[in-house]
């Protein structure tokens, strides 16, 4: 584990495909070993009309009415995939959920620039609606849903709160997201469109004001912008509610490894997530 921490620290706070690949290699052996232990229960289920409207379900053993974790992958609005039987990134979160006794649901959603705001949030809402009608037949409790996203996925979870409020879900987990406390960049514009509309379209107000239980996380080696967003939301929540939300700064990890390491022997973040889900769905 110390070797992995050192390797991640050496990568610094940069983003890019090379850094992403190097992070994946760090967890390949351990995550590949988990593929056979927790296979996908149902793959590529359609929750809507688009080809990206697909989800995978990871069912826990011995449970007919389990709390549900919906995981929304990252990818900077432009790319990303839920993974599956032969590609563990993101699928590992579904496996982690199932091992903990939850119904793990890992989704794909429509991508920019072909599909712009609020497509991601709308797709999350479609998944929630689909589970309301179908979760029971897969061993999940449709009244105990927790949304979880990383990076762009966290933005789409936050966008769901902007569109739908706190109805139909019990809590939200936001890993390294962008909520509106920092300036727009070029990649954001491919999803949000006109910069003049940026402030109105960002989910800042919804996340800062919601009474829904939140778990926020940021990585020690997240890029400075993501760290600033985390701190901005923490301060905003304190100002508005008189208390900070439940939160963790994950030492020894970066923007990519935050989700990639879930399910491995480094259980610090996964234990926090699972405890939060149990408490908010009890």
C-alpha positions as CSV (number, residue, x, y, z in Angstrom):
1,X,0.0,0.0,0.0
2,X,2.9,2.4,0.8
3,X,4.3,1.8,-2.7
4,X,0.9,2.8,-4.3
5,X,0.8,5.9,-2.1
6,X,4.3,6.9,-3.2
7,X,3.5,6.2,-6.9
8,X,0.3,8.4,-6.6
9,X,2.2,11.2,-4.8
10,X,4.8,11.1,-7.6
11,X,2.1,11.8,-10.2
12,X,1.2,15.1,-8.5
13,X,-2.1,16.8,-9.3
14,X,-2.1,16.6,-13.1
15,X,-4.9,15.1,-15.1
16,X,-4.8,13.4,-18.5
17,X,-4.9,10.0,-20.2
18,X,-1.3,9.1,-19.2
19,X,-2.0,9.7,-15.5
20,X,-5.3,7.8,-15.8
21,X,-3.5,4.8,-17.3
22,X,-0.8,4.9,-14.6
23,X,-3.4,4.9,-11.9
24,X,-5.3,2.0,-13.4
25,X,-2.1,-0.1,-13.5
26,X,-1.6,0.5,-9.8
27,X,-4.9,-1.3,-9.0
28,X,-5.1,-3.8,-11.9
29,X,-4.0,-6.9,-10.0
30,X,-6.2,-6.4,-7.0
31,X,-9.3,-5.3,-8.9
32,X,-9.0,-8.1,-11.5
33,X,-9.0,-10.6,-8.7
34,X,-12.3,-9.3,-7.6
35,X,-14.0,-9.8,-10.9
36,X,-14.8,-13.5,-10.3
37,X,-15.7,-12.9,-6.7
38,X,-18.5,-10.4,-7.4
39,X,-19.7,-10.9,-11.0
40,X,-22.3,-8.5,-12.5
41,X,-25.8,-9.8,-11.8
42,X,-27.5,-8.2,-14.8
43,X,-25.6,-6.2,-17.5
44,X,-26.5,-3.5,-20.0
45,X,-30.1,-3.0,-18.8
46,X,-31.8,-0.2,-20.7
47,X,-33.2,2.6,-18.6
48,X,-34.0,4.9,-21.6
49,X,-34.0,5.2,-25.4
50,X,-30.4,6.3,-26.0
51,X,-27.6,3.8,-26.6
52,X,-25.8,5.2,-23.5
53,X,-28.9,4.7,-21.3
54,X,-27.5,1.4,-19.9
55,X,-26.8,0.2,-16.4
56,X,-25.3,-2.8,-14.7
57,X,-26.6,-4.3,-11.4
58,X,-24.5,-6.0,-8.7
59,X,-26.7,-7.9,-6.3
60,X,-25.6,-8.8,-2.8
61,X,-25.9,-12.3,-1.5
62,X,-28.8,-13.1,0.9
63,X,-30.7,-9.9,0.6
64,X,-34.1,-9.2,-1.0
65,X,-34.5,-5.6,-0.1
66,X,-31.1,-4.0,0.1
67,X,-30.3,-0.3,0.1
68,X,-29.2,0.9,-3.3
69,X,-26.1,2.8,-4.3
70,X,-26.2,4.3,-7.8
71,X,-22.7,5.2,-9.1
72,X,-22.2,7.8,-11.8
73,X,-18.7,7.7,-13.4
74,X,-16.5,10.6,-14.3
75,X,-14.9,11.6,-17.5
76,X,-15.0,15.4,-17.8
77,X,-18.4,15.3,-19.4
78,X,-16.9,13.9,-22.6
79,X,-16.1,10.3,-22.0
80,X,-16.2,7.4,-19.4
81,X,-17.9,4.1,-19.1
82,X,-19.5,1.9,-16.4
83,X,-17.1,-0.9,-17.1
84,X,-18.2,-4.5,-16.8
85,X,-17.0,-8.1,-16.9
86,X,-13.7,-7.3,-18.7
87,X,-13.1,-3.7,-17.6
88,X,-13.0,-3.1,-13.9
89,X,-12.8,0.7,-13.6
90,X,-16.1,2.1,-12.3
91,X,-17.6,-1.5,-12.1
92,X,-15.5,-1.9,-9.0
93,X,-17.8,0.5,-7.2
94,X,-20.8,-1.8,-7.9
95,X,-18.8,-4.7,-6.6
96,X,-17.8,-2.8,-3.5
97,X,-21.5,-2.0,-2.9
98,X,-22.6,-5.6,-3.3
99,X,-19.8,-6.9,-1.0
100,X,-21.1,-4.5,1.7
101,X,-24.7,-5.7,1.4
102,X,-26.1,-3.0,-1.0
103,X,-27.5,-3.3,-4.4
104,X,-24.8,-1.7,-6.6
105,X,-26.0,0.1,-9.8
106,X,-23.4,1.5,-12.2
107,X,-24.6,3.6,-15.1
108,X,-23.7,5.1,-18.4
109,X,-25.1,8.5,-19.4
110,X,-25.2,10.7,-22.5
111,X,-22.0,12.6,-23.2
112,X,-21.0,16.1,-24.4
113,X,-20.6,17.8,-26.8
114,X,-23.5,15.9,-28.5
115,X,-25.6,16.1,-25.3
116,X,-25.4,19.2,-23.3
117,X,-26.8,20.5,-20.0
118,X,-29.0,19.2,-18.3
119,X,-28.6,15.8,-20.1
120,X,-26.4,14.2,-17.4
121,X,-28.8,15.2,-14.5
122,X,-31.8,14.1,-16.6
123,X,-30.2,10.7,-17.1
124,X,-29.6,10.3,-13.4
125,X,-33.2,11.2,-12.8
126,X,-34.2,8.5,-15.4
127,X,-32.2,5.9,-13.5
128,X,-33.8,6.8,-10.2
129,X,-37.2,6.5,-11.9
130,X,-36.3,3.2,-13.4
131,X,-35.2,1.8,-10.1
132,X,-38.4,3.0,-8.4
133,X,-40.3,0.6,-10.7
134,X,-37.8,-2.2,-11.1
135,X,-35.4,-2.4,-8.1
136,X,-37.5,-4.8,-6.1
137,X,-37.2,-7.6,-8.7
138,X,-33.4,-7.2,-8.4
139,X,-33.2,-7.3,-4.7
140,X,-33.2,-3.6,-4.0
141,X,-35.4,-1.3,-1.9
142,X,-36.6,1.5,-4.1
143,X,-37.3,3.6,-1.0
144,X,-33.6,3.5,0.1
145,X,-31.6,5.0,-2.8
146,X,-28.3,6.8,-2.4
147,X,-26.7,8.6,-5.3
148,X,-22.9,8.7,-5.7
149,X,-20.8,10.3,-8.3
150,X,-17.2,11.1,-9.0
151,X,-15.9,14.1,-10.9
152,X,-18.3,14.8,-13.8
153,X,-20.5,12.1,-12.2
154,X,-20.6,14.2,-9.0
155,X,-21.7,17.2,-11.1
156,X,-24.6,15.1,-12.5
157,X,-25.6,13.9,-9.1
158,X,-25.6,17.5,-7.9
159,X,-27.5,18.5,-11.1
160,X,-30.1,15.9,-10.1
161,X,-30.6,17.8,-6.8
162,X,-31.1,21.0,-8.9
163,X,-33.7,19.3,-11.1
164,X,-35.5,17.0,-8.7
165,X,-34.7,18.3,-5.2
166,X,-34.4,15.7,-2.5
167,X,-37.4,13.5,-3.4
168,X,-36.9,9.8,-4.2
169,X,-33.4,9.5,-2.7
170,X,-32.1,9.3,0.9
171,X,-28.6,10.8,0.5
172,X,-25.9,11.8,-1.9
173,X,-22.1,11.2,-2.0
174,X,-20.0,13.6,-4.0
175,X,-16.4,12.7,-4.8
176,X,-14.2,15.5,-6.3
177,X,-17.0,17.4,-8.0
178,X,-17.4,20.9,-9.5
179,X,-20.4,22.8,-8.0
180,X,-19.9,26.4,-9.2
181,X,-17.4,28.0,-6.8
182,X,-14.6,28.4,-9.4
183,X,-14.5,29.9,-12.9
184,X,-15.7,28.1,-16.0
185,X,-13.1,26.4,-18.2
186,X,-13.2,25.3,-21.8
187,X,-14.3,21.7,-21.0
188,X,-17.2,22.9,-18.9
189,X,-18.4,25.0,-21.8
190,X,-18.8,21.9,-23.9
191,X,-21.4,20.7,-21.5
192,X,-22.9,23.9,-20.0
193,X,-22.8,26.0,-23.2
194,X,-23.1,29.8,-23.2
195,X,-20.8,31.2,-20.4
196,X,-23.4,33.8,-19.7
197,X,-25.7,31.0,-18.4
198,X,-23.1,29.2,-16.4
199,X,-24.1,30.6,-13.0
200,X,-27.7,29.7,-13.5
201,X,-26.9,26.2,-14.7
202,X,-24.4,25.1,-12.1
203,X,-25.9,23.1,-9.2
204,X,-24.3,25.3,-6.4
205,X,-27.5,26.5,-4.8
206,X,-29.1,23.1,-4.8
207,X,-26.1,21.4,-3.2
208,X,-25.5,24.2,-0.7
209,X,-29.1,24.5,0.5
210,X,-30.4,20.9,0.4
211,X,-31.4,19.3,3.7
212,X,-30.5,15.9,2.2
213,X,-27.6,14.1,4.0
214,X,-24.4,14.7,2.1
215,X,-21.0,13.0,2.2
216,X,-18.3,15.1,0.4
217,X,-14.8,13.8,-0.5
218,X,-11.7,15.4,-2.0
219,X,-8.3,13.8,-2.7
220,X,-5.0,15.0,-1.3
221,X,-3.7,15.2,-4.9
222,X,-6.8,16.5,-6.5
223,X,-6.1,19.4,-8.8
224,X,-6.3,22.8,-7.0
225,X,-9.6,23.7,-8.7
226,X,-11.3,20.6,-7.3
227,X,-9.8,21.3,-3.8
228,X,-11.1,24.9,-4.0
229,X,-14.6,23.6,-4.9
230,X,-14.6,21.2,-2.0
231,X,-13.6,24.0,0.4
232,X,-16.1,26.4,-1.1
233,X,-18.9,24.0,-0.6
234,X,-17.8,23.1,2.9
235,X,-17.7,26.8,3.9
236,X,-21.0,27.5,2.1
237,X,-22.7,24.7,4.0
238,X,-21.3,25.9,7.3
239,X,-22.5,29.4,6.6
240,X,-26.0,28.3,5.6
241,X,-26.6,25.4,8.0
242,X,-24.3,26.2,10.9
243,X,-22.5,22.9,10.4
244,X,-20.3,21.3,7.9
245,X,-21.5,18.2,6.0
246,X,-19.9,14.8,6.6
247,X,-16.6,15.0,4.7
248,X,-13.3,13.3,4.1
249,X,-10.0,14.4,2.6
250,X,-8.6,11.2,1.2
251,X,-4.8,11.2,1.9
252,X,-2.6,9.3,-0.5
253,X,-5.0,9.5,-3.5
254,X,-5.6,11.7,-6.6
255,X,-8.5,12.6,-8.7
256,X,-8.6,9.2,-10.5
257,X,-7.6,6.9,-7.7
258,X,-10.5,8.2,-5.5
259,X,-12.9,5.8,-7.3
260,X,-10.4,3.3,-8.7
261,X,-9.2,2.1,-5.3
262,X,-12.7,1.4,-3.9
263,X,-13.0,-2.3,-3.1
264,X,-9.3,-2.8,-2.5
265,X,-7.4,-3.3,0.8
266,X,-7.3,0.4,1.4
267,X,-10.8,0.6,3.0
268,X,-10.7,4.1,4.5
269,X,-13.0,5.7,2.0
270,X,-15.1,2.6,1.3
271,X,-15.7,2.2,5.1
272,X,-16.8,5.8,5.4
273,X,-19.1,5.4,2.3
274,X,-20.7,2.2,3.6
275,X,-21.2,3.6,7.1
276,X,-22.9,6.7,5.6
277,X,-25.2,4.6,3.4
278,X,-26.2,2.4,6.4
279,X,-27.0,5.3,8.6
280,X,-29.0,7.3,6.0
281,X,-31.0,4.3,4.8
282,X,-31.7,2.7,8.2
